[in-house]
Amino acid sequence: MDGESLTYQLLRLVHAMDDATNTGIQDVMAELGLTHALADALWQLDPTAPAPSMRQMAARLHCDPSTVTFLADRLEQLSYVHRAPAPGDRRTKALHLTEQGHLARRQLVDAAMKHTPIAQLTVTEQRRLHGLLTKAMTDGRKVTSPHEVLNAPPENPEQSA
């Protein structure tokens, strides 16, 4: 492949797909008052999963907890989230989507699903790609669901700070 490994070519394609998807949702992000970092934080707030703690959000976003505090402040100003004590540890705050947050997240997800190059693939091709990406992301670990793969903490949390 012109002197570049297949792995490198695949990584370039993954980055190009991410860029194309981000470009496709810029208008929705602007309409919702979101920067890329805020959109990523909103995206990570899965309404079907328990509300994450600030520390869990930092692990998901691969950033320092102080950065999550800044993002949470801004998302609260936009009325997309509210912070509340986490179940089992009142000293820890969890991020909860508000009704407006659910709607904004849905708009963001809908736009991303429409404006990603993956949308051009057939359902069969998407399933095949899903299986391959899940296999690549499990790294030999036993996982029970894609949610587990997507929300796994980084291998070394110190590297994400």
Salt bridges, closest charged atoms under 4 A:
GLU4 OE1 - ARG12 NH1 3.55
ASP46 OD2 - HIS147 ND1 3.33
ASP73 OD1 - ARG83 NH2 2.35
GLU76 OE1 - ARG83 NH2 2.60
ASP89 OD1 - ARG91 NE 3.12
ASP110 OD1 - ARG106 NH2 2.90
